[in-house]
Amino acid sequence: MKTRSLLIMTLLLLAMTACDKQLSRMPFETGNAVYYWRTDLRLDSTERAFLSQYHINKVYCRYFDVVMDDSGEPKPNATISFSDTLPDSIEVIPTVYITEDCMHADHKGLAEKIVNRIRQMNETNDIPNVREIQIDCDYTSKSRKRYYQFLEEVGRLWKTRLSTTIRLHQLSMPAPPVDYGALMVYNTGDPRKSEERNPILDYRDVGPYLSHLDSYPLPLAAAYPVFRWLRMVYGVRYEYTVEAEEILKVKHAMEKERSDLSRSIITYHLDKDNIDRYKPETYEEIYHH
């Protein structure tokens, strides 16, 4: 009898522990969002109107990059300054871009340094109620294991919600240990082959990855490009933008394979020139659920 009672108590404790772990993470929330990728948070009237018109409820705000210094150690770079504030109704999601070479070796304490720096920036700039952070890294099969270990450590330190970016080529890999991924549906091509396809986005480059969408075991948001890209390729200057029809063609194809991709849409990135580049009906269709 005592053995049975002990077994029941043990099972209850395990269930409560599992429940506590589950409740310690915040669920993935849907809605409209934008990336903010400039080094100073400063909005003009056009950008503020955009946030309101398209019911933007989240801004993924790049706080800083992490790059390798000359001594072979990761260091922060291009830290944002806050000359302005976002409307109170918008959730700020600090986003940190980490170069892939930072994941080629074990850098002890890196996760803690990043989390502490984000918390310090939130406090210094009076940014309250930050619930989520996002890590952006173009990890490869070579760096994936160490990057996933790094994400696990970040998640333990941050405790609420953690997301990461997912490139199309990463869909064939095991899913990272985060609450959800932001699928980057841009920079899909090779700029060195610019005469053939648009390197920002071309349906022909996206097509081979569509079959991975439905079975990918992680909740996903979809991020689409609205930016201009200037590149020098072998000394020749190229300027790229994506036609609205191409963005919508890709969006519809992806949602046909995985319908929940329409529930959380991000555009990259918030800027007056990008807003003016497309007609309002294009943005309405991009953000259409």
C-alpha positions in Angstrom: 0.0 0.0 0.0 2.8 2.4 0.9 4.6 1.5 -2.3 1.5 2.3 -4.3 1.0 5.7 -2.5 4.6 6.5 -3.1 4.3 5.8 -6.8 1.2 8.0 -7.0 2.9 10.9 -5.3 5.9 10.5 -7.5 3.8 10.6 -10.6 1.9 13.7 -9.4 5.2 15.5 -8.7 6.5 14.6 -12.2 3.2 15.9 -13.7 3.4 19.1 -11.7 7.1 19.6 -12.6 6.2 19.1 -16.3 3.3 21.6 -16.0 5.6 24.2 -14.3 8.1 23.8 -17.1 5.4 24.2 -19.7 3.9 27.3 -18.0 7.3 28.9 -17.6 7.3 29.5 -21.4 4.9 31.9 -23.1 2.9 30.7 -26.0 3.4 31.9 -29.6 1.2 34.8 -30.3 -0.1 35.7 -33.8 -0.5 39.1 -35.4 1.1 41.6 -37.7 4.7 42.7 -37.2 7.7 44.5 -38.7 11.5 44.3 -38.2 13.3 47.5 -37.3 16.9 47.3 -38.4 18.3 50.8 -38.2 20.8 51.9 -35.6 18.6 54.6 -34.1 15.0 54.2 -33.1 13.4 57.2 -34.7 10.0 57.2 -36.4 8.6 59.7 -38.8 4.9 60.3 -39.4 4.7 57.9 -42.3 6.2 55.1 -40.3 3.9 55.8 -37.3 0.9 55.8 -39.7 2.0 52.5 -41.1 2.1 50.9 -37.7 -1.5 52.0 -37.1 -2.9 51.4 -40.5 -1.8 47.7 -40.7 -2.5 46.9 -37.0 1.1 46.2 -36.2 1.3 44.7 -32.7 4.9 43.6 -32.6 8.2 45.2 -33.6 11.3 43.0 -33.8 13.9 45.7 -32.9 17.5 44.9 -33.6 19.4 45.9 -30.5 22.9 45.0 -31.6 25.0 42.5 -33.6 27.5 40.0 -32.2 30.6 39.7 -34.3 34.1 38.2 -33.9 36.8 40.7 -32.9 40.5 40.5 -34.0 41.3 38.3 -30.9 38.8 35.7 -31.9 36.2 36.6 -29.3 32.6 37.6 -29.8 31.8 41.3 -29.1 28.7 43.6 -29.6 28.6 45.8 -32.6 26.3 48.5 -34.1 24.2 48.9 -30.9 20.9 50.8 -31.4 20.2 54.1 -29.7 16.7 55.2 -28.7 15.9 58.7 -29.8 12.2 57.8 -29.9 9.6 55.4 -28.5 7.1 53.0 -30.0 3.4 53.3 -29.2 2.4 51.6 -25.9 0.2 49.2 -27.8 3.2 47.6 -29.6 5.3 44.8 -28.1 9.0 45.4 -28.5 11.0 42.2 -29.2 14.7 42.8 -28.8 16.5 41.0 -31.7 20.2 40.2 -31.8 22.1 39.2 -34.9 25.0 36.8 -34.4 27.4 36.0 -37.1 27.8 32.3 -37.8 31.5 32.2 -37.1 30.7 33.0 -33.4 29.3 29.5 -33.3 32.4 27.7 -34.5 33.8 27.5 -31.0 32.5 27.4 -27.4 32.5 30.9 -26.0 31.7 30.5 -22.3 29.3 32.9 -20.9 28.2 34.4 -24.2 24.5 33.7 -23.6 24.6 35.3 -20.2 26.4 38.4 -21.6 23.8 38.8 -24.3 20.8 38.4 -22.0 22.3 40.7 -19.4 23.0 43.3 -22.1 19.4 43.2 -23.4 18.1 43.6 -19.9 20.4 46.5 -19.2 19.4 48.3 -22.4 15.7 47.8 -21.6 16.2 49.3 -18.1 18.4 52.2 -19.4 16.0 53.1 -22.1 12.8 52.6 -20.0 11.4 49.8 -22.2 9.1 47.9 -19.9 7.4 44.5 -20.1 9.7 42.9 -22.6 8.5 39.3 -22.7 10.4 37.9 -25.7 13.8 38.0 -27.4 14.8 36.8 -30.8 18.2 35.5 -31.9 19.1 35.8 -35.6 21.9 33.6 -37.0 22.5 32.0 -40.4 23.7 28.7 -38.8 24.8 25.8 -40.9 25.1 22.0 -40.4 28.6 22.7 -39.1 27.5 25.2 -36.4 24.0 23.9 -35.7 24.8 21.8 -32.7 26.7 24.5 -30.9 24.1 27.1 -31.8 21.3 25.0 -30.4 23.2 24.5 -27.2 23.6 28.3 -27.1 19.9 28.8 -27.6 19.1 26.3 -24.8 21.2 28.4 -22.4 19.6 31.7 -23.6 16.2 30.1 -23.0 17.1 29.0 -19.4 18.3 32.6 -18.6 15.5 34.5 -20.3 12.8 32.1 -19.1 9.7 33.5 -20.9 9.6 33.4 -24.8 12.5 32.8 -27.1 12.4 32.8 -30.9 15.0 32.5 -33.7 15.1 33.2 -37.4 14.9 30.2 -39.8 16.3 30.4 -43.3 14.7 28.3 -46.0 17.8 26.0 -46.2 17.5 25.3 -42.4 14.0 23.8 -42.8 15.7 20.5 -43.6 17.5 20.4 -40.3 16.1 19.4 -36.9 14.1 22.3 -35.3 16.0 24.5 -32.8 15.0 24.6 -29.1 12.9 27.7 -29.1 9.2 28.6 -28.8 8.8 29.5 -32.5 10.8 30.4 -35.6 10.6 33.5 -37.9 10.9 32.1 -41.4 13.0 34.5 -43.5 11.5 34.4 -46.9 14.1 36.6 -48.5 17.8 36.7 -49.5 17.0 33.4 -51.3 19.4 33.7 -54.2 23.0 34.2 -55.1 23.8 37.9 -55.9 26.7 36.7 -58.1 24.1 35.3 -60.5 22.2 38.5 -60.6 21.5 38.4 -64.3 19.4 35.2 -63.8 17.3 35.8 -60.7 16.5 38.4 -58.1 18.6 37.4 -55.1 16.2 39.0 -52.6 13.3 36.8 -53.6 12.4 34.6 -56.6 9.7 31.9 -56.6 12.0 29.5 -58.4 14.5 29.6 -55.4 11.7 29.1 -52.9 9.9 26.2 -54.7 12.3 23.4 -53.6 11.7 24.2 -49.9 7.9 24.2 -50.0 7.7 20.5 -49.3 9.4 21.0 -45.9 6.9 23.4 -44.6 4.0 21.2 -43.6 6.1 18.7 -41.6 8.4 21.3 -39.9 7.7 20.7 -36.2 8.0 24.3 -34.9 5.4 27.1 -35.0 6.4 29.6 -37.6 5.9 33.3 -38.5 6.6 34.3 -42.1 8.9 37.3 -42.9 8.7 38.9 -46.3 11.0 41.5 -48.0 10.0 45.0 -48.8 13.5 46.5 -48.9 15.9 47.6 -51.6 19.3 46.0 -51.9 22.3 47.7 -53.3 25.3 45.4 -54.0 28.6 45.6 -55.7 29.3 42.4 -57.6 32.7 42.1 -59.3 32.9 45.9 -59.3 29.4 46.3 -60.9 26.7 48.1 -58.9 23.3 46.3 -58.8 20.1 47.5 -57.3 17.4 45.0 -56.4 13.8 45.3 -55.3 11.0 42.7 -55.4 7.9 43.2 -57.4 4.7 43.0 -55.4 3.4 40.2 -57.6 6.4 38.0 -56.7 6.0 38.5 -53.0 2.3 37.6 -53.1 3.0 34.6 -55.4 5.4 33.2 -52.9 3.2 34.0 -49.9 0.2 32.2 -51.5 2.3 29.2 -52.4 3.7 28.9 -48.9 0.3 29.3 -47.2 -1.1 26.6 -49.5 1.5 24.2 -48.1 1.0 25.5 -44.5 -2.1 27.5 -43.8 -1.0 28.7 -40.4 1.7 30.8 -42.0 -1.0 33.5 -42.6 -1.5 34.0 -38.9 1.7 35.8 -38.1 3.3 38.0 -40.8 6.4 40.1 -40.5 7.8 42.6 -43.1 11.5 43.5 -43.3 11.9 46.3 -42.5 10.1 49.4 -41.2 11.4 52.4 -43.2 9.6 55.3 -45.1 11.2 54.4 -48.4 10.1 50.8 -48.1 6.5 51.9 -47.2 6.4 54.2 -50.2 7.7 51.4 -52.5 4.5 49.5 -52.5 0.8 50.4 -52.8 -1.4 50.1 -49.8 -3.3 47.3 -51.3 -0.1 45.3 -51.6 0.5 45.7 -47.8 -3.1 44.8 -47.2 -2.6 41.5 -49.1 0.7 40.8 -47.5 -0.8 41.2 -44.0 -4.0 39.4 -45.0 -4.9 36.5 -42.7 
